[in-house]
Amino acid sequence: MNIFVAGLSHAVTDLHLELLFGHFGTVNRAQVIYDRGTGESKQFGFVEMPNDTEAQVAIAKLDGAPLEGKRIIVKQARGK
């Protein structure tokens, strides 16, 4: 399942997301999105978890949770 994570602090990295979501199961990929021009975080990212049950638990537990001083928004990513 692809998970959308928003409201990230500029300090949050791919590794932060991987470790955070890793508490709930296997993480295939964790990526913070950066502005190509400035190199700054766009304050959102995506996490890919292969097990949908683990992903749903992560979403339920982490939505609204504090991370680096900000409350994050966590939900299933919408398809393009």
C-alpha positions in Angstrom: 0.0 0.0 0.0 1.2 3.5 -0.8 0.8 5.9 2.1 0.7 9.7 1.9 2.4 11.6 4.8 1.9 15.3 5.1 2.7 18.1 7.6 6.3 17.1 7.9 8.9 19.3 9.5 11.8 20.4 7.2 14.1 18.2 9.4 12.3 14.9 8.5 14.2 12.7 6.1 13.6 9.5 4.2 15.3 7.6 7.1 12.9 9.2 9.7 9.9 7.9 7.7 11.4 4.5 7.2 12.2 4.0 10.9 8.8 5.4 12.0 6.8 3.2 9.8 9.1 0.2 10.3 7.7 -0.1 13.8 4.5 -1.4 12.1 6.0 -3.7 9.5 8.1 -4.0 6.4 8.8 -0.7 4.5 9.7 -1.1 0.8 10.3 2.6 0.3 10.1 5.9 2.2 10.6 9.2 0.4 10.3 12.8 1.4 9.5 15.0 -1.6 11.9 17.9 -2.3 11.6 21.0 -4.4 13.9 20.6 -7.4 14.8 24.3 -7.6 15.5 25.0 -3.9 16.3 21.5 -2.6 13.9 22.2 0.4 11.4 19.7 1.6 7.9 20.2 0.4 6.9 18.8 3.8 5.2 15.7 2.5 6.2 12.3 1.4 5.2 8.7 0.6 5.8 5.3 2.3 5.3 2.0 0.5 4.4 -1.0 2.7 3.7 -4.3 1.0 1.4 -5.7 3.7 -2.0 -3.8 3.6 -2.9 -4.9 7.2 0.3 -3.5 8.6 -0.1 -0.3 6.5 -3.7 0.2 7.8 -2.4 -0.2 11.4 0.4 2.4 10.7 -2.1 4.8 9.3 -4.5 4.4 12.3 -1.7 4.8 14.8 0.3 7.6 13.1 -2.4 10.0 11.7 -2.2 13.1 14.0 0.9 11.9 15.8 3.7 14.3 16.6 6.9 14.1 14.6 9.8 16.6 15.0 7.4 19.1 16.7 4.5 18.9 14.1 1.4 16.7 13.9 1.5 14.6 10.8 -1.3 13.6 8.5 -1.2 10.0 7.4 -3.6 8.4 4.9 -3.7 6.0 2.0 -2.3 7.7 -1.1 -4.7 8.2 -4.0 -3.8 6.8 -7.4 -2.8 9.1 -10.2 
